[in-house]
Amino acid sequence: MRTNPLFSVKTAEVRQWFYDVPVFGPYELFFHDMPNMADGAAMKSARRVFAASAALAEEIRPYRRDVISAWCPSLVEAQPREPITVLSFGMAHKIRTDLYETLKAKLDDTGEPYVVYVSAALHEGTTFSDASQSFEMLRKLFGMNFVFLGTLSDEAMVDRLRTCTYVAAFFEKGLRENNTSVMAAIDAGATVLTNWDDQTPGIFLHLTTDIREEPLPHIARRNWLREYYSWDKLVELIRG
């Protein structure tokens, strides 16, 4: 397979003669700014010309109609990604395992690491053993990504509400205005994943997300740029 050298240049930092005299043999150019000799021999003789942005490509296009718009990926090594954290709390005997299955499918679809934390309280006359089957199902469902927190104090709960990515609050029928766990989560500024029905108050349709009907809300820290402006995709563009 024949290859050509690719010269990645910023014209403000390179001697002018480079643009007057073409390099010996087939070559390609990748510009990071507008060439100061855009009509020079080097530009005309290049096998292909790339621009580091779409705006720059439009500047170069009068001199090379076939200029290819590209991008510049990060030059620093990415740090390990922080996991998505999902906090769920409520009554131990009211766990909707079917909706946790939906939650898992959507978390898996993100391709991101995640942890699901569950804290549970007890109504008078009930015990954790009453919900043991549900907890075991969650452990089996999420594996090492599941952490049972026991019963958190109010202070500990508020602290976690401030730092988690999502709060999961699933109900037998649908979200109601007397669901204090959701009220607390919204007050703390958390992003709430829940389930609605016909009797869910309209205001909650704007303040929460129905896990069954909608995609997960955007995660600000997710590095979605990798999907568009990665090194792999840049290499693919150049090779193509």
SVG drawing of the C-alpha trace seen along z (x, -y; Angstrom):
<svg xmlns="http://www.w3.org/2000/svg" viewBox="-55 -35 67 49">
<polyline fill="none" stroke="black" stroke-width="0.4" points="0.0,0.0 1.5,-3.3 1.6,-6.1 2.2,-9.8 3.7,-12.1 1.1,-14.3 2.5,-17.7 0.6,-19.3 1.5,-23.0 0.6,-26.3 1.7,-28.9 2.3,-31.6 5.1,-29.4 6.7,-28.0 9.1,-29.7 7.4,-31.1 9.6,-29.1 7.8,-25.9 4.7,-27.2 6.6,-28.4 8.3,-25.1 6.5,-21.8 8.0,-18.9 9.6,-16.2 7.2,-13.3 3.5,-12.9 2.5,-14.6 -0.6,-16.0 -1.1,-19.1 -3.1,-19.6 -3.5,-23.4 -4.2,-24.8 -4.6,-28.4 -5.0,-30.2 -1.9,-29.6 0.0,-32.8 0.8,-31.6 -2.5,-30.0 -1.9,-30.3 1.7,-28.9 3.1,-25.8 3.0,-23.7 -0.8,-24.2 -1.4,-23.4 0.8,-20.3 -0.5,-18.6 -2.3,-15.4 -4.9,-16.3 -5.4,-19.4 -7.1,-19.2 -8.3,-22.1 -8.5,-21.9 -12.1,-23.3 -15.0,-23.8 -14.6,-27.6 -10.9,-27.3 -11.9,-25.0 -14.2,-27.7 -11.3,-30.1 -9.1,-27.7 -11.7,-26.5 -11.2,-29.3 -7.6,-28.0 -8.4,-24.3 -12.0,-23.4 -11.4,-19.8 -10.2,-20.9 -11.3,-18.4 -12.8,-19.7 -11.3,-18.0 -10.7,-18.7 -8.0,-18.5 -8.5,-15.9 -7.1,-16.5 -3.4,-16.2 -3.5,-15.4 -4.1,-11.9 -7.6,-11.6 -8.1,-10.9 -10.1,-7.8 -13.8,-8.5 -15.8,-9.0 -18.8,-6.6 -22.4,-7.6 -23.9,-7.4 -27.6,-6.5 -29.1,-7.0 -32.4,-5.3 -34.1,-5.5 -37.6,-4.7 -39.5,-2.0 -37.8,1.5 -41.0,3.3 -41.9,1.2 -39.0,1.8 -40.0,2.0 -37.5,4.4 -39.0,4.3 -38.2,0.6 -34.6,1.2 -34.3,3.6 -35.2,0.7 -32.8,-1.5 -30.0,1.0 -30.6,1.3 -30.4,-2.5 -27.3,-2.8 -25.6,0.0 -26.5,-1.9 -24.4,-4.9 -21.2,-2.8 -20.1,-4.6 -19.1,-3.0 -21.9,-3.3 -22.8,-2.5 -26.4,-2.1 -26.7,-2.9 -29.9,-1.9 -30.9,-3.1 -34.1,-1.8 -36.3,-2.6 -38.9,-0.5 -42.5,-1.1 -43.5,-0.1 -44.2,3.6 -41.9,4.5 -38.3,5.8 -35.6,5.9 -36.3,9.6 -39.6,8.6 -37.7,7.1 -34.8,9.5 -35.9,11.1 -36.0,7.7 -32.5,6.8 -31.1,10.1 -32.7,9.5 -31.0,6.1 -27.7,7.6 -28.1,10.2 -29.2,7.6 -26.4,5.0 -23.7,7.3 -20.7,5.4 -22.3,2.1 -24.9,2.4 -24.3,1.1 -26.8,1.4 -26.4,-1.5 -28.8,-0.3 -30.8,-3.2 -29.1,-6.5 -29.7,-9.4 -31.3,-12.6 -27.9,-14.4 -26.2,-11.5 -29.1,-11.4 -28.8,-15.2 -25.1,-14.8 -25.5,-12.1 -28.3,-13.9 -26.0,-16.8 -23.3,-14.7 -25.2,-11.9 -25.8,-11.9 -29.3,-10.6 -31.9,-9.8 -34.1,-6.8 -37.6,-6.8 -40.0,-4.2 -43.6,-3.8 -46.3,-1.2 -48.6,-3.3 -46.9,-6.6 -45.3,-9.7 -47.6,-11.8 -47.2,-15.1 -47.0,-13.3 -43.8,-11.4 -41.5,-13.1 -38.4,-11.4 -38.8,-13.0 -39.6,-16.4 -36.3,-16.1 -34.4,-15.1 -35.8,-18.0 -35.1,-20.5 -31.5,-19.3 -31.2,-19.9 -30.9,-16.2 -32.0,-14.8 -34.9,-12.4 -35.7,-9.2 -39.2,-7.9 -42.4,-6.6 -45.5,-8.6 -49.2,-7.7 -52.4,-9.7 -52.5,-11.1 -49.0,-12.4 -49.2,-16.2 -48.2,-18.1 -45.4,-20.0 -43.5,-16.8 -43.6,-16.1 -41.1,-19.0 -39.1,-18.3 -38.5,-14.6 -37.9,-11.9 -40.1,-8.8 -37.6,-6.0 -39.9,-4.0 -40.6,-6.7 -37.5,-8.9 -33.8,-8.6 -31.5,-9.4 -31.0,-13.1 -27.7,-14.4 -24.7,-13.8 -22.6,-16.9 -19.4,-15.1 -19.8,-12.4 -17.1,-12.8 -19.4,-12.5 -16.8,-14.4 -15.1,-11.0 -18.0,-9.9 -17.3,-12.7 -13.8,-14.2 -11.7,-11.3 -8.1,-10.4 -9.5,-7.2 -12.1,-9.0 -9.5,-11.6 -7.1,-8.8 -10.1,-7.1 -10.8,-10.4 -7.2,-10.9 -6.8,-7.3 -10.0,-7.5"/>
</svg>
